[in-house]
Amino acid sequence: MSTSGVATASPIPHPVRRSRRKIISVLFFGIGMMVLAFVFGAGVMFFQLPPADFLAKAFIGGRAWYESRLATSQPPDPEASFGAHGIDKADKTSDGFTLCAFATLNADNTQAFLLDMRRQIKHRWGVKFSQIWPNPTHVQGPVKDMLVCFFACHLYPNGDLLAVLHGVQQQAVGYGLVKLDKDSKILWSLPANIHHDVDVTADGTIYAIQQEVVNTMPAGLQYIPTPCLVDSLITLSPDGQSKGKPISVLEAFRDSPYAALLASLEPGKKKEDRPIPVTGPRFDEQILKEDALHTNFVKVLTPEMAKQFPGWKPGQLLISLRNLDVIAVVDPESRAVIWAARGPWQAQHDVQFLDNGHLLLFDNRGLPKGSRVLEYDPRTQALPWSYSGENWMPFYTSERGLCQRLPNGNTLIVNTEGEEILEVSQKKEVVWTFTPHRYVTYGRRYTSDQVPFLPGVPPRP
């Protein structure tokens, strides 16, 4: 108490001040160590120093733990967060039914939905992985139903559905192929590492992509690091039986005039100077190096469409190889690549034949700040049409992504990681949107005459 009668605060004892300074010092030291550890880890991963493999596995394991934690918080009903509203300019859309599938880390991923133009479900298919293969031997370890999804589909006119299954947390790991009838009864299944895509010809022949882990490379390809995933193109009968010998995609390139495109797979020569997009890729470089080609699409050239592509023959296969930034045509008879091209696209997906002799593809990382859809003329190298979000907003997905040219000239765009499906006119006007608020693994539009198993159901009620 002072002599004036006004109370004054006692000075803080020196031991307390020293304790506070010590706590602050320890805090800053800890923050500094974490920053140094981050910089060290980033340097190790960037320069691929010896601890890089360990750190990569640690990061992957951490991400898997985080994603598995998310699974318990996701709504169990796949429809719980379907977007009920969106843009719908009825006088400008190409009406039909949209077949879509999703991956959301919940127990109902192995479902597909057929939506009308009002985004209402008109039909669904669903089967759990454990119903197809109660004791699977073609994949490692026990498989949880919630960690498997439909990744690609083919819809038959009678309502049968062919679906490729993927592991939700795995990079390009195929979990098999299953055919369901319109009531989701299992017609047959193929327990093999089928992944990404499937196509069916008019006579019912099925073309798919199969992967396997190899520890040694065939002659002429020994420079490619192993172990790694390699892809083959397989042919199946309508009832899922193997036809002929699989075509190795690596060997199809090796035995062609386009073998030089494989040089980027050699260590130290892989292109690393890609633009940095607004969203980072979901998978790190270590995983990418363990997947030599990442073949993500196969489409058979039909006799009708072949008329628009001089020099190519019916039955040849159009494929997309994400890790090479290459699209190519494989001839099943010679088992070799007969045409291939790189362009302004990077990590592309879903290459489609167009009836004007052009190709349509989803360009994931060809822009510094987003994805886009490109129409490409293989004869002139021209790009007569593209869409990257004009009159809407830029969109981006580092992986997957689909596109489809519709009967009236509009284009259906699946922005996988952006969780949306857009229909865009030739004048780049967005005329229809669907926002399911989940990772979209698949999306295709079917006209009414392509789904006769829904008699009397209009696409626009």
C-alpha positions as a printed NumPy array, in Angstrom:
array([[  0.   ,   0.   ,   0.   ],
       [  1.41 ,   3.389,  -0.978],
       [  1.515,   6.345,   1.372],
       [ -1.149,   8.106,  -0.722],
       [ -3.633,   5.372,   0.094],
       [ -3.861,   4.091,  -3.52 ],
       [ -3.113,   0.41 ,  -3.962],
       [ -0.368,  -0.466,  -6.465],
       [  0.32 ,  -3.826,  -8.064],
       [  3.206,  -5.738,  -6.696],
       [  5.946,  -6.427,  -9.22 ],
       [  5.928,  -9.963, -10.711],
       [  8.447, -12.059,  -8.818],
       [ 11.516, -12.871, -10.875],
       [ 10.979, -16.653, -10.743],
       [  7.542, -16.262, -12.44 ],
       [  8.973, -14.03 , -15.183],
       [ 11.728, -16.549, -15.765],
       [  9.127, -19.361, -15.997],
       [  7.108, -17.463, -18.589],
       [ 10.194, -16.696, -20.643],
       [ 11.11 , -20.369, -20.498],
       [  7.669, -21.453, -21.734],
       [  7.799, -18.939, -24.59 ],
       [ 11.31 , -20.074, -25.516],
       [ 10.256, -23.736, -25.548],
       [  7.202, -22.867, -27.67 ],
       [  9.248, -21.017, -30.273],
       [ 11.856, -23.763, -30.245],
       [  9.144, -26.364, -30.919],
       [  7.689, -24.318, -33.753],
       [ 11.144, -23.864, -35.224],
       [ 11.845, -27.585, -35.068],
       [  8.554, -28.363, -36.8  ],
       [  9.368, -25.881, -39.577],
       [ 12.841, -27.406, -39.981],
       [ 11.351, -30.913, -40.028],
       [  8.869, -29.871, -42.718],
       [ 11.6  , -28.268, -44.841],
       [ 13.828, -31.314, -44.368],
       [ 11.012, -33.699, -45.311],
       [ 10.075, -31.657, -48.353],
       [ 13.715, -31.597, -49.462],
       [ 14.079, -35.344, -49.011],
       [ 10.926, -36.007, -51.055],
       [ 11.836, -33.498, -53.776],
       [ 15.417, -34.72 , -54.261],
       [ 14.478, -38.396, -53.628],
       [ 17.117, -38.887, -50.932],
       [ 17.319, -42.308, -49.162],
       [ 14.625, -41.582, -46.493],
       [ 12.112, -40.608, -49.221],
       [ 10.456, -44.037, -49.405],
       [  9.933, -44.078, -45.638],
       [  8.445, -40.585, -45.63 ],
       [  6.199, -41.379, -48.594],
       [  4.79 , -44.407, -46.802],
       [  4.288, -42.345, -43.653],
       [  2.382, -39.651, -45.558],
       [  0.259, -42.264, -47.338],
       [ -0.474, -44.015, -44.054],
       [ -1.447, -40.736, -42.44 ],
       [ -3.776, -39.902, -45.294],
       [ -5.366, -43.36 , -45.134],
       [ -5.949, -42.949, -41.369],
       [ -7.501, -39.514, -41.935],
       [ -9.767, -40.809, -44.702],
       [-10.854, -43.795, -42.617],
       [-11.784, -41.375, -39.817],
       [-13.885, -39.426, -42.307],
       [-15.811, -42.578, -43.164],
       [-17.522, -42.604, -39.781],
       [-18.753, -39.029, -40.207],
       [-20.149, -39.394, -43.736],
       [-23.926, -39.856, -44.106],
       [-24.707, -43.53 , -44.795],
       [-27.371, -42.68 , -47.373],
       [-25.835, -41.836, -50.793],
       [-28.829, -39.617, -51.544],
       [-28.515, -37.634, -48.308],
       [-26.58 , -34.811, -49.959],
       [-27.725, -35.038, -53.597],
       [-28.233, -31.57 , -54.967],
       [-31.954, -31.185, -55.564],
       [-31.565, -27.95 , -57.491],
       [-29.334, -26.471, -60.127],
       [-29.316, -24.803, -63.524],
       [-31.777, -26.301, -66.016],
       [-32.41 , -24.399, -69.25 ],
       [-34.929, -26.806, -70.717],
       [-34.954, -25.237, -74.194],
       [-31.187, -25.708, -74.544],
       [-30.447, -29.082, -72.918],
       [-29.96 , -32.463, -74.592],
       [-32.561, -34.335, -72.577],
       [-31.984, -37.844, -71.333],
       [-31.112, -39.887, -68.271],
       [-27.774, -39.4  , -66.502],
       [-26.093, -42.543, -65.175],
       [-23.742, -41.671, -62.311],
       [-21.75 , -43.269, -59.507],
       [-19.847, -41.817, -56.56 ],
       [-17.15 , -42.493, -53.96 ],
       [-17.828, -41.124, -50.502],
       [-16.189, -43.521, -48.017],
       [-19.509, -44.969, -46.899],
       [-21.03 , -48.432, -47.091],
       [-23.085, -47.747, -50.218],
       [-20.422, -46.784, -52.761],
       [-21.127, -49.754, -55.024],
       [-24.298, -48.199, -56.384],
       [-25.2  , -46.515, -59.65 ],
       [-28.098, -44.118, -60.178],
       [-30.067, -43.163, -63.276],
       [-31.381, -39.601, -62.941],
       [-33.875, -37.688, -65.043],
       [-33.387, -34.044, -65.998],
       [-34.971, -33.003, -62.682],
       [-32.214, -34.946, -60.897],
       [-34.734, -37.468, -59.579],
       [-33.659, -41.107, -59.294],
       [-35.511, -43.26 , -61.813],
       [-33.526, -46.456, -61.305],
       [-30.68 , -47.737, -59.196],
       [-28.322, -50.688, -59.044],
       [-26.388, -51.768, -55.991],
       [-24.422, -54.699, -54.636],
       [-21.874, -54.961, -51.843],
       [-18.366, -56.176, -52.603],
       [-18.81 , -58.916, -49.991],
       [-21.875, -60.201, -51.866],
       [-19.874, -60.556, -55.072],
       [-16.783, -62.104, -53.483],
       [-17.312, -63.211, -49.863],
       [-13.72 , -64.527, -49.728],
       [-11.78 , -62.634, -52.404],
       [ -8.408, -64.004, -53.463],
       [ -7.602, -61.472, -56.201],
       [ -6.999, -58.521, -53.835],
       [ -4.787, -58.241, -50.78 ],
       [ -6.125, -58.481, -47.252],
       [ -9.703, -58.185, -46.018],
       [-11.818, -55.729, -47.998],
       [-14.354, -53.469, -46.309],
       [-17.49 , -52.817, -48.339],
       [-17.298, -49.093, -47.535],
       [-13.884, -48.867, -49.225],
       [-15.007, -50.156, -52.64 ],
       [-16.83 , -48.14 , -55.306],
       [-18.197, -48.39 , -58.843],
       [-15.629, -46.573, -60.976],
       [-16.926, -47.105, -64.514],
       [-20.138, -48.534, -65.926],
       [-21.77 , -49.742, -69.121],
       [-25.569, -49.72 , -69.318],
       [-27.308, -52.259, -71.577],
       [-30.712, -51.509, -73.197],
       [-32.413, -54.185, -71.056],
       [-31.195, -52.587, -67.827],
       [-28.212, -54.841, -67.193],
       [-25.223, -52.953, -65.785],
       [-21.534, -53.769, -66.178],
       [-19.446, -52.128, -63.444],
       [-15.725, -51.798, -62.752],
       [-14.913, -51.83 , -59.033],
       [-12.102, -49.818, -57.421],
       [-10.658, -49.466, -53.968],
       [-11.665, -46.031, -52.639],
       [ -8.31 , -45.409, -50.92 ],
       [ -6.091, -46.981, -53.558],
       [ -4.347, -45.395, -56.523],
       [ -5.684, -47.083, -59.678],
       [ -6.131, -50.458, -57.978],
       [ -8.858, -52.428, -59.726],
       [-11.046, -54.719, -57.643],
       [-12.851, -56.586, -60.419],
       [-15.72 , -56.547, -62.891],
       [-19.355, -57.46 , -62.228],
       [-22.485, -57.658, -64.36 ],
       [-25.855, -57.051, -62.706],
       [-29.349, -57.338, -64.119],
       [-31.776, -54.42 , -63.78 ],
       [-32.808, -55.711, -60.342],
       [-29.17 , -55.861, -59.146],
       [-28.961, -59.658, -59.305],
       [-25.386, -60.794, -59.99 ],
       [-25.217, -62.353, -63.468],
       [-21.472, -62.987, -63.417],
       [-18.285, -61.54 , -61.967],
       [-14.619, -61.503, -62.904],
       [-12.223, -61.635, -59.911],
       [ -9.294, -59.835, -61.533],
       [ -7.565, -56.461, -61.225],
       [ -9.76 , -54.757, -63.815],
       [ -9.576, -50.995, -63.426],
       [-10.766, -47.636, -64.731],
       [-12.796, -48.381, -67.852],
       [-14.788, -50.878, -69.91 ],
       [-16.344, -50.833, -73.39 ],
       [-18.844, -53.147, -75.084],
       [-19.325, -53.643, -78.83 ],
       [-22.591, -54.271, -80.678],
       [-22.067, -58.058, -80.547],
       [-21.515, -57.962, -76.769],
       [-17.717, -58.345, -76.795],
       [-16.183, -56.613, -73.766],
       [-12.894, -54.726, -73.688],
       [-11.283, -53.818, -70.365],
       [ -7.988, -52.828, -68.729],
       [ -6.215, -55.231, -66.383],
       [ -3.199, -54.494, -64.213],
       [ -0.553, -56.531, -62.45 ],
       [  2.529, -55.835, -60.369],
       [  5.742, -56.929, -62.101],
       [  9.254, -57.232, -60.699],
       [ 11.035, -57.658, -64.026],
       [ 10.485, -55.971, -67.368],
       [ 10.454, -57.728, -70.761],
       [ 13.328, -57.357, -73.21 ],
       [ 13.909, -53.811, -74.361],
       [ 12.104, -52.265, -71.386],
       [ 14.543, -53.012, -68.561],
       [ 15.173, -49.302, -67.975],
       [ 11.698, -48.934, -66.424],
       [ 11.995, -49.179, -62.605],
       [ 10.343, -52.105, -60.872],
       [  8.302, -53.171, -59.031],
       [  5.47 , -51.304, -60.698],
       [  1.97 , -51.695, -62.058],
       [  1.65 , -52.523, -65.76 ],
       [ -1.486, -52.639, -67.883],
       [ -2.913, -55.066, -70.418],
       [ -5.93 , -54.795, -72.702],
       [ -8.198, -57.807, -72.329],
       [-11.135, -59.122, -74.359],
       [-14.097, -60.959, -72.834],
       [-17.132, -62.754, -74.225],
       [-20.587, -61.388, -73.302],
       [-20.693, -63.823, -70.372],
       [-17.32 , -62.683, -69.003],
       [-15.085, -65.442, -70.383],
       [-11.577, -64.552, -71.543],
       [-11.001, -64.346, -75.306],
       [ -7.495, -64.469, -76.713],
       [ -4.266, -63.352, -75.108],
       [ -4.082, -60.01 , -73.245],
       [ -2.204, -57.233, -75.046],
       [  0.584, -55.699, -72.974],
       [  0.361, -51.924, -73.426],
       [  4.096, -51.492, -72.762],
       [  4.975, -54.094, -75.387],
       [  2.474, -52.593, -77.846],
       [  4.489, -49.356, -77.646],
       [  7.859, -51.132, -77.676],
       [  6.945, -52.903, -80.924],
       [  5.825, -49.75 , -82.718],
       [  7.272, -46.567, -84.252],
       [  6.134, -44.803, -81.05 ],
       [  8.502, -46.607, -78.671],
       [ 10.404, -43.383, -77.965],
       [  7.412, -42.119, -75.972],
       [  8.337, -44.595, -73.24 ],
       [ 11.658, -42.824, -72.639],
       [ 10.023, -40.531, -70.086],
       [  9.626, -43.562, -67.798],
       [ 13.387, -43.86 , -67.387],
       [ 14.595, -42.484, -64.012],
       [ 15.948, -38.965, -64.29 ],
       [ 14.102, -38.279, -67.512],
       [ 10.553, -38.033, -66.244],
       [  8.987, -34.654, -66.934],
       [  8.67 , -32.689, -63.686],
       [  8.104, -29.156, -64.955],
       [  4.324, -29.255, -65.12 ],
       [  2.33 , -26.16 , -64.184],
       [  1.217, -26.1  , -60.571],
       [ -2.597, -26.214, -60.517],
       [ -4.832, -24.517, -58.003],
       [ -5.429, -27.832, -56.243],
       [ -2.646, -30.304, -55.536],
       [ -2.863, -33.86 , -56.891],
       [ -4.302, -36.365, -54.46 ],
       [ -1.443, -38.837, -54.92 ],
       [  2.223, -38.169, -54.35 ],
       [  5.066, -38.784, -56.79 ],
       [  6.115, -42.025, -55.103],
       [  2.789, -43.642, -55.952],
       [  2.923, -42.264, -59.482],
       [  6.328, -43.876, -60.032],
       [  4.902, -47.241, -59.029],
       [  2.311, -47.039, -61.852],
       [  4.18 , -47.096, -65.156],
       [  1.45 , -46.007, -67.574],
       [ -1.84 , -45.562, -65.706],
       [ -3.995, -46.564, -68.668],
       [ -7.352, -45.002, -67.836],
       [ -9.547, -45.433, -70.902],
       [-10.357, -47.889, -73.702],
       [-12.806, -47.406, -76.572],
       [-13.422, -49.638, -79.601],
       [-13.65 , -47.998, -83.021],
       [-16.991, -49.089, -84.511],
       [-17.488, -49.711, -88.257],
       [-19.777, -46.649, -88.458],
       [-17.317, -44.368, -86.688],
       [-14.301, -45.738, -88.607],
       [-15.588, -44.042, -91.76 ],
       [-14.672, -40.716, -90.173],
       [-11.107, -41.779, -89.292],
       [ -9.111, -42.58 , -92.452],
       [ -6.195, -44.907, -91.778],
       [ -7.814, -46.5  , -88.752],
       [ -9.819, -49.728, -88.874],
       [-12.914, -51.   , -87.069],
       [-11.993, -52.964, -83.965],
       [ -8.897, -50.914, -83.163],
       [ -8.692, -49.575, -79.63 ],
       [ -8.358, -45.944, -78.542],
       [ -6.599, -45.686, -75.174],
       [ -5.381, -42.948, -72.812],
       [ -2.175, -43.172, -70.763],
       [ -2.165, -40.581, -68.013],
       [  1.455, -40.917, -66.9  ],
       [  2.758, -40.421, -70.443],
       [  0.313, -37.613, -71.349],
       [ -0.376, -39.747, -74.436],
       [ -3.426, -40.917, -76.352],
       [ -2.942, -43.849, -78.73 ],
       [ -4.615, -46.387, -81.012],
       [ -3.751, -50.083, -80.608],
       [ -4.344, -52.652, -83.342],
       [ -5.395, -55.973, -81.728],
       [ -4.234, -57.984, -84.75 ],
       [ -0.643, -56.71 , -84.802],
       [ -0.738, -56.106, -81.014],
       [  1.069, -52.809, -81.607],
       [  0.39 , -49.075, -81.413],
       [ -0.43 , -47.729, -84.881],
       [ -0.916, -44.08 , -83.844],
       [ -0.073, -41.979, -80.801],
       [  0.064, -38.296, -79.901],
       [  1.019, -35.876, -77.196],
       [ -0.566, -32.457, -77.149],
       [ -1.227, -29.48 , -74.878],
       [ -3.001, -31.8  , -72.431],
       [ -1.56 , -33.367, -69.28 ],
       [ -2.781, -36.325, -67.208],
       [ -5.779, -36.609, -69.573],
       [ -8.798, -38.908, -69.241],
       [-11.801, -40.187, -71.203],
       [-10.87 , -39.809, -74.892],
       [-13.937, -40.131, -77.119],
       [-14.442, -40.634, -80.866],
       [-16.615, -37.924, -82.418],
       [-18.647, -38.392, -85.59 ],
       [-16.834, -35.447, -87.248],
       [-13.502, -37.276, -87.167],
       [-12.266, -35.467, -84.063],
       [-11.508, -36.687, -80.544],
       [-12.88 , -35.301, -77.289],
       [-10.835, -35.559, -74.089],
       [-10.736, -34.318, -70.509],
       [ -7.489, -32.386, -69.925],
       [ -6.821, -32.553, -66.182],
       [ -3.632, -30.505, -65.759],
       [ -2.927, -28.777, -69.059],
       [ -3.722, -25.353, -67.596],
       [ -1.865, -23.65 , -64.726],
       [ -5.074, -22.977, -62.819],
       [ -7.625, -25.578, -63.81 ],
       [ -8.865, -28.391, -66.033],
       [-10.617, -28.219, -69.389],
       [-12.269, -30.277, -72.123],
       [-10.612, -30.292, -75.556],
       [-11.855, -31.237, -79.004],
       [ -8.836, -32.397, -80.994],
       [ -8.388, -33.061, -84.718],
       [ -5.869, -35.944, -85.041],
       [ -5.174, -35.121, -88.684],
       [ -4.392, -31.399, -88.361],
       [ -3.521, -31.122, -84.635],
       [ -6.121, -28.352, -84.404],
       [ -8.219, -27.715, -81.292],
       [-11.506, -26.428, -82.751],
       [-13.346, -26.318, -79.395],
       [-12.414, -26.194, -75.739],
       [-14.076, -25.398, -72.446],
       [-12.358, -24.384, -69.211],
       [-15.168, -22.686, -67.302],
       [-16.038, -19.726, -69.527],
       [-19.348, -18.076, -68.555],
       [-19.292, -20.154, -65.384],
       [-16.187, -20.614, -63.247],
       [-12.862, -22.439, -63.619],
       [-13.068, -26.108, -62.657],
       [-10.35 , -28.523, -61.621],
       [ -9.849, -32.189, -60.854],
       [ -6.344, -33.6  , -60.574],
       [ -7.638, -37.107, -61.323],
       [-10.518, -38.789, -63.136],
       [-12.79 , -36.356, -65.015],
       [-15.089, -37.34 , -67.898],
       [-16.626, -35.761, -70.976],
       [-19.303, -36.714, -73.518],
       [-20.55 , -35.041, -76.683],
       [-24.355, -35.105, -76.644],
       [-26.717, -35.493, -79.66 ],
       [-27.506, -31.761, -79.939],
       [-23.819, -30.755, -79.805],
       [-23.717, -29.961, -76.095],
       [-20.99 , -31.49 , -73.932],
       [-21.478, -33.27 , -70.617],
       [-18.551, -32.635, -68.236],
       [-17.858, -34.573, -65.049],
       [-15.716, -32.566, -62.619],
       [-14.825, -35.459, -60.332],
       [-13.08 , -33.769, -57.402],
       [-15.162, -30.627, -57.867],
       [-18.234, -32.818, -57.224],
       [-20.321, -31.561, -60.117],
       [-21.668, -32.484, -63.544],
       [-22.168, -29.747, -66.135],
       [-23.882, -29.636, -69.507],
       [-22.329, -26.956, -71.726],
       [-23.511, -25.738, -75.139],
       [-21.287, -25.24 , -78.175],
       [-21.388, -21.525, -77.348],
       [-19.996, -22.344, -73.886],
       [-23.178, -21.649, -71.987],
       [-23.854, -23.829, -68.931],
       [-27.384, -25.133, -69.478],
       [-27.667, -27.862, -66.795],
       [-25.864, -28.669, -63.553],
       [-25.938, -31.418, -60.958],
       [-24.016, -31.041, -57.695],
       [-24.142, -34.276, -55.663],
       [-21.606, -33.012, -53.087],
       [-19.444, -36.099, -53.481],
       [-16.584, -37.418, -55.602],
       [-18.111, -38.34 , -58.976],
       [-16.523, -41.499, -60.357],
       [-18.778, -41.822, -63.389],
       [-21.316, -39.852, -65.422],
       [-22.946, -40.512, -68.813],
       [-26.134, -39.264, -70.48 ],
       [-28.475, -41.771, -72.207],
       [-31.36 , -40.867, -74.5  ],
       [-34.823, -42.371, -73.938],
       [-34.426, -44.872, -76.788],
       [-31.205, -46.149, -75.179],
       [-33.049, -47.188, -72.004],
       [-36.123, -49.14 , -73.226],
       [-36.254, -50.955, -69.872],
       [-37.887, -47.739, -68.561],
       [-41.032, -47.716, -70.727],
       [-43.145, -44.597, -70.47 ],
       [-40.69 , -42.774, -68.192],
       [-39.975, -39.298, -69.601],
       [-36.559, -37.74 , -69.029],
       [-38.255, -34.45 , -68.181],
       [-41.462, -34.967, -66.149]])
